[in-house]
Amino acid sequence: MQVTIVIPTYKRPAYLDRLLECIDKQTFDDIEVIIVDDNSPNTEEYEVVRKKYENKFHNFLFIRNKKHRGACYSRNVGIKRSKNNLIAFILI
C-alpha cells in the first residue's frame, strides 16, 4: 500500500530540505512525495533541494504554482496529482 505525502511550501527551502531528509530515513519506503511550491521567490534554492531528493523516492513530483495562491490551494493541487488513496499532509 502506497502513501502520498503532500507538502505545500512557501519561502522555506531549508525546512523542506530537513523534512525530505527525515522522510527519506523512514523504514516504510513505498512513499509518493508531492511538493507544491506556492510561487516562492527563491526558486534557485528550491531547485537545489529538488535535485537533491528527486531520485531518492520512487515517486517524486515538484510542482510550482504560477502565482501565490495559499496553502489550501497548493494542498488541493497535490491531492489532484496524487496516485493514492492514503494522503498525508505536511505544511512547512
Secondary structure, 3 states (H helix, E strand, C coil): CCEEEEEEECCCHHHHHHHHHHHHCCCCCCEEEEEEECCCCCHHHHHHHHHHHCCCCCEEEEEECCCCCCHHHHHHHHHHHCCCCEEEECCC
